[in-house]
Amino acid sequence: MADPKGFLTTQRWTPPRRPVDVRIRDWREVHAQVAQDQVERQAGRCMDCGIPFCHSGCPLGNLIPEWNDLVWQGEWRKAAERLHATNNFPEFTGRLCPAPCESACVLAIDSDPVTIKQVEVEIADRAWDNGWAGPQSPSAAARTGKRVAVVGSGPAGLAAAQQLTRAGHAVTVYERADAPGGLLRYGIPEFKMEKAVLDRRLAQLAAEGTRFECGVEAGADVSAAALRSDYHAIVLAGGATVARGLPVPGVDFAGIHQAMDYLPLANRAVSSGSEPAITARGRDVVIIGGGDTGADCLGTALRQGAASVTQLEIMPQPPAGRPPAQPWPTYPMVYRVSSAHEEGGERVYAVSTREFLADEAGRVRALRLVEVRSADGRFAPVPGTEREVRCDLVLLAMGFTGAQREGLLTELGVAFDERGNVARDARYQTSVPGVFVAGDMGRGQSLIVWAIAEGRSAAAAVDRALMGETALPAPIPPTARPIV
């Protein structure tokens, strides 16, 4: 445990964000620097709770009480070792994860939880600053001679690749974009995670021996047959990339785009210093979808100089506190204010879009919406509540419906489940022998911690299939998945 009285004597404290009028003028991360002693005091709030639920709240099984105790004692290097024992990329999760571990903290039963996420990112950054996160290359004697292809370089693919490389296999990662990282590079805005954070971890993977083939689309530039003949195993980690559409009149008007068409262009423009092909500058923007992707669009549009931004959500506004139907230690659906929401824009709940309206040139000029009531999972329009909302840029951020079937997946002949994801058994193997799947491509759209956990578990499954046994940890037990 950490400070025996820390949870009684120290209040929860989170680092301040940079002033709104300053941060919306740049693309740097929103949080200010934090003093070491402040983090150590916050780690000291971790109590001797007997049975900790924080690490079961996280699919990675992070050893949270252990590294909280080490931070409180000032043993930062040991804390970094315990943190990396279960998480390949804590600097990513510490910035991007919504922290279900904090909702599961025992203190959260009737008090403020430990600032687990902040302690995590401070440990990870300190490990990099002090040179404790160097490459862990396998010895020559540990090399197995087995070749593994990983398709996709998001968090699931990177986690699988790093684990398999460290186990001694020759791993090649195929990424169809011009640089590795998946959504970490071209989906997550800079103000949430600067790309230098990603690049230093990628350099570590490359130094360990992981090979990256970027600008190469598996199934097009390299065939499924070639992958199967050149590699002993294939890990599919291409994500759930089929965006959910909006079947209403006018959705094909100019100025209406999927969020994942808009955000990558914005990230590319930031890195190159150019103007993106789709920009919110001077426009009235409507974002349809109230989740994290919608918030990313909001913060991006504000930094691009939007005239106004309105975010629409079909669900009613969540309550401020934990609802009775979602008791501790579950992750509750409560009203949250992200850094982007602090910066501006309007959030409108319990509304549904009926149609889009265009100007003479065929560009969207407004949408017509109606208020809705929800009951039994259905949404009924409220009579007399229809109204128009002015907009000349609409961003659809309503989630994803599964993996892209065309190309590689069709060539491989893998089966799909009823949700449109690649079907797999308890060993992460698809219906095609030697072909495994991890992350959103097999699970569906989910959190970054699930992606990394699945990448680690799939790597252990591949290692066992190739070698007959494995020493790689698998944070998600096979019993959590029925055999398909």
ROMARRO-372405 format. One line per 8 residues: number of its first residue (from 1); their letters; for each residue z, y, x of C-alpha. Coordinates in steps of 0.5 Angstrom, whole numbers. Layout:
REM residues N
NUM = a = Z/Y/X; ... $
***
This chain:
REM residues 484
1 = madpkgfl = 0/0/0; 0/7/2; 5/13/1; 10/9/-3; 11/16/-7; 4/19/-6; 2/18/-14; 9/21/-16 $
9 = ttqrwtpp = 9/27/-11; 1/29/-10; -3/31/-15; -11/28/-16; -15/33/-12; -23/33/-12; -27/38/-7; -29/44/-10 $
17 = rrpvdvri = -37/45/-11; -41/50/-7; -41/56/-12; -47/56/-17; -50/62/-15; -51/60/-8; -53/52/-9; -58/53/-14 $
25 = rdwrevha = -62/57/-9; -62/51/-4; -63/44/-4; -57/42/0; -51/38/-3; -47/41/-8; -40/39/-5; -36/43/1 $
33 = qvaqdqve = -33/41/7; -26/37/6; -20/37/11; -18/31/14; -11/32/12; -13/33/4; -17/26/4; -11/23/7 $
41 = rqagrcmd = -6/25/2; -11/23/-3; -11/16/0; -4/16/0; -4/16/-8; -6/9/-8; 0/5/-11; 3/-2/-10 $
49 = cgipfchs = 0/-4/-17; 1/-11/-16; -5/-13/-18; -10/-8/-17; -16/-7/-21; -20/-2/-18; -24/-7/-13; -26/-12/-20 $
57 = gcplgnli = -28/-5/-23; -34/-5/-18; -39/-11/-17; -38/-10/-9; -31/-12/-9; -29/-7/-5; -22/-7/-1; -20/-1/-4 $
65 = pewndlvw = -13/-1/-3; -13/-3/4; -18/2/6; -14/7/2; -8/5/6; -11/5/13; -14/13/11; -7/15/9 $
73 = qgewrkaa = -4/12/16; -10/16/20; -13/9/22; -20/12/20; -24/7/24; -20/1/21; -22/4/15; -29/4/16 $
81 = erlhatnn = -29/-3/18; -26/-5/12; -31/-1/8; -37/-4/11; -34/-11/10; -36/-11/3; -41/-5/2; -47/-4/7 $
89 = fpeftgrl = -48/3/5; -42/7/3; -45/14/4; -50/12/-1; -45/10/-6; -40/15/-5; -45/20/-7; -49/17/-12 $
97 = cpapcesa = -44/12/-16; -41/14/-22; -34/10/-20; -32/5/-25; -27/3/-20; -23/10/-21; -23/8/-29; -20/1/-27 $
105 = cvlaidsd = -15/4/-22; -8/2/-25; -6/10/-25; -11/11/-30; -7/8/-35; -3/14/-36; -5/19/-31; -10/21/-26 $
113 = pvtikqve = -14/16/-22; -14/16/-14; -20/19/-12; -23/13/-9; -30/15/-9; -29/22/-5; -24/17/0; -30/13/1 $
121 = veiadraw = -35/18/3; -31/21/8; -30/14/11; -37/13/11; -39/20/14; -33/20/19; -36/13/22; -43/16/23 $
129 = dngwagpq = -40/22/26; -36/18/31; -41/13/33; -38/7/29; -44/5/25; -48/3/30; -53/-3/29; -51/-10/29 $
137 = spsaaart = -57/-14/32; -56/-22/32; -56/-25/38; -62/-29/41; -58/-35/40; -57/-33/33; -64/-32/31; -67/-38/26 $
145 = gkrvavvg = -74/-37/27; -75/-36/19; -79/-31/16; -77/-27/10; -81/-22/6; -77/-16/2; -81/-13/-3; -78/-6/-5 $
153 = sgpaglaa = -74/-1/0; -69/1/-6; -61/0/-5; -62/-8/-7; -68/-9/-2; -65/-5/4; -58/-9/3; -62/-16/2 $
161 = aqqltrag = -66/-14/8; -60/-12/13; -56/-18/11; -62/-23/12; -63/-19/19; -56/-20/21; -56/-27/19; -62/-28/24 $
169 = havtvyer = -68/-28/20; -74/-24/22; -75/-19/16; -81/-15/14; -80/-10/8; -86/-8/4; -86/-1/1; -92/2/-3 $
177 = adapggll = -89/9/-2; -91/13/5; -83/12/7; -78/7/5; -72/8/1; -75/7/-6; -71/12/-11; -66/14/-6 $
185 = rygipefk = -72/18/-3; -76/20/-8; -72/19/-15; -65/22/-12; -65/30/-11; -63/33/-5; -57/36/-8; -54/29/-9 $
193 = mekavldr = -56/26/-3; -60/29/3; -65/25/6; -62/25/13; -56/21/10; -62/16/8; -66/16/15; -60/15/19 $
201 = rlaqlaae = -58/8/16; -66/6/16; -66/8/23; -60/3/24; -64/-2/20; -70/-2/24; -65/-2/31; -62/-9/28 $
209 = gtrfecgv = -69/-11/28; -71/-10/20; -79/-9/20; -82/-4/15; -89/-4/12; -90/3/8; -96/5/5; -97/-3/3 $
217 = eagadvsa = -97/-5/-4; -95/-12/-5; -100/-16/-9; -106/-11/-7; -106/-9/0; -103/-16/2; -104/-21/-3; -98/-26/-6 $
225 = aalrsdyh = -102/-32/-3; -101/-29/4; -94/-27/3; -93/-34/1; -96/-37/7; -93/-32/12; -86/-32/10; -81/-38/8 $
233 = aivlagga = -78/-34/3; -79/-28/-1; -74/-23/-4; -77/-19/-10; -73/-12/-11; -78/-7/-14; -74/-4/-19; -75/-3/-26 $
241 = tvarglpv = -80/2/-26; -83/1/-33; -81/8/-36; -79/8/-44; -84/12/-48; -83/16/-54; -88/14/-60; -89/21/-63 $
249 = pgvdfagi = -95/25/-65; -97/29/-59; -94/26/-54; -100/26/-50; -101/33/-49; -101/37/-43; -94/39/-40; -91/32/-42 $
257 = hqamdylp = -89/28/-36; -84/22/-35; -78/24/-31; -80/19/-25; -87/23/-25; -83/29/-24; -78/28/-19; -81/24/-14 $
265 = lanravss = -86/30/-13; -80/35/-13; -77/31/-7; -84/31/-3; -85/38/-4; -78/40/-2; -79/36/5; -86/39/6 $
273 = gsepaita = -84/46/4; -90/46/-1; -90/47/-9; -90/41/-13; -96/39/-17; -91/39/-23; -86/45/-23; -81/48/-28 $
281 = rgrdvvii = -82/55/-25; -82/60/-30; -82/55/-36; -78/53/-42; -76/46/-40; -74/41/-45; -71/34/-42; -71/28/-47 $
289 = gggdtgad = -65/24/-45; -58/25/-43; -56/20/-37; -56/21/-30; -64/22/-29; -64/27/-34; -58/31/-30; -63/30/-24 $
297 = clgtalrq = -68/33/-28; -64/39/-30; -61/41/-23; -68/40/-20; -71/45/-26; -66/50/-25; -67/50/-17; -75/51/-19 $
305 = gaasvtql = -74/57/-23; -74/55/-30; -74/60/-35; -69/56/-40; -67/48/-40; -65/44/-46; -63/37/-45; -63/33/-52 $
313 = eimpqppa = -59/26/-53; -60/22/-59; -53/20/-59; -47/24/-61; -43/28/-56; -38/23/-53; -30/24/-54; -27/28/-48 $
321 = grppaqpw = -22/22/-47; -22/15/-47; -24/12/-54; -19/6/-57; -26/2/-57; -26/2/-49; -19/1/-47; -17/1/-39 $
329 = ptypmvyr = -20/-2/-35; -27/-1/-38; -31/4/-36; -31/9/-42; -36/13/-45; -33/20/-45; -36/27/-44; -38/28/-37 $
337 = vssaheeg = -40/35/-33; -44/33/-27; -46/39/-22; -52/40/-25; -49/41/-32; -45/46/-29; -51/50/-26; -54/52/-33 $
345 = gervyavs = -58/49/-39; -56/47/-46; -54/40/-48; -56/38/-55; -53/32/-58; -55/27/-64; -62/30/-65; -69/26/-65 $
353 = treflade = -76/28/-63; -80/28/-69; -87/31/-66; -90/35/-61; -94/42/-62; -99/44/-58; -102/51/-56; -110/53/-57 $
361 = agrvralr = -111/50/-49; -108/43/-51; -101/44/-48; -95/43/-51; -91/49/-54; -86/46/-58; -83/40/-61; -80/39/-67 $
369 = lvevrsad = -73/35/-68; -68/33/-73; -61/32/-73; -59/25/-74; -53/20/-76; -52/14/-73; -49/8/-76; -49/0/-74 $
377 = grfapvpg = -54/2/-68; -59/6/-73; -60/13/-73; -62/16/-80; -65/23/-80; -60/29/-83; -64/32/-89; -66/40/-88 $
385 = terevrcd = -64/40/-81; -71/40/-78; -73/45/-73; -77/47/-67; -75/48/-60; -80/52/-55; -82/49/-49; -88/48/-45 $
393 = lvllamgf = -85/43/-40; -82/36/-43; -79/31/-38; -78/24/-41; -72/21/-38; -70/15/-43; -69/10/-38; -74/4/-37 $
401 = tgaqregl = -76/-3/-40; -77/-7/-34; -81/-9/-28; -88/-8/-27; -92/-14/-29; -99/-12/-26; -101/-14/-19; -96/-18/-15 $
409 = ltelgvaf = -91/-21/-21; -97/-24/-24; -100/-26/-18; -94/-30/-16; -93/-33/-23; -86/-31/-24; -83/-32/-31; -80/-26/-35 $
417 = dergnvar = -73/-26/-39; -73/-23/-46; -71/-16/-44; -78/-16/-39; -74/-17/-33; -76/-22/-28; -72/-29/-30; -68/-32/-25 $
425 = daryqtsv = -63/-38/-24; -55/-37/-21; -58/-38/-14; -62/-31/-15; -69/-36/-15; -74/-34/-20; -79/-39/-23; -83/-40/-17 $
433 = pgvfvagd = -79/-44/-11; -78/-40/-5; -78/-33/-9; -72/-29/-11; -70/-23/-14; -65/-18/-14; -63/-11/-17; -66/-8/-23 $
441 = mgrgqsli = -72/-12/-22; -68/-18/-25; -62/-15/-28; -65/-9/-31; -64/-1/-30; -57/-1/-27; -52/2/-22; -53/3/-15 $
449 = vwaiaegr = -47/-1/-14; -50/-7/-18; -56/-6/-14; -53/-7/-7; -48/-13/-10; -54/-16/-12; -58/-15/-5; -52/-18/-2 $
457 = saaaavdr = -52/-24/-6; -59/-25/-6; -59/-25/1; -53/-30/1; -57/-35/-3; -64/-34/1; -60/-36/7; -57/-42/4 $
465 = almgetal = -64/-44/2; -67/-43/9; -61/-46/13; -57/-51/8; -51/-46/8; -49/-39/9; -43/-35/12; -46/-29/8 $
473 = papippta = -41/-26/3; -44/-26/-4; -40/-21/-8; -43/-23/-15; -41/-31/-16; -46/-36/-18; -42/-37/-25; -43/-30/-27 $
481 = rpiv = -50/-32/-28; -52/-38/-33; -58/-42/-30; -65/-40/-33 $
***
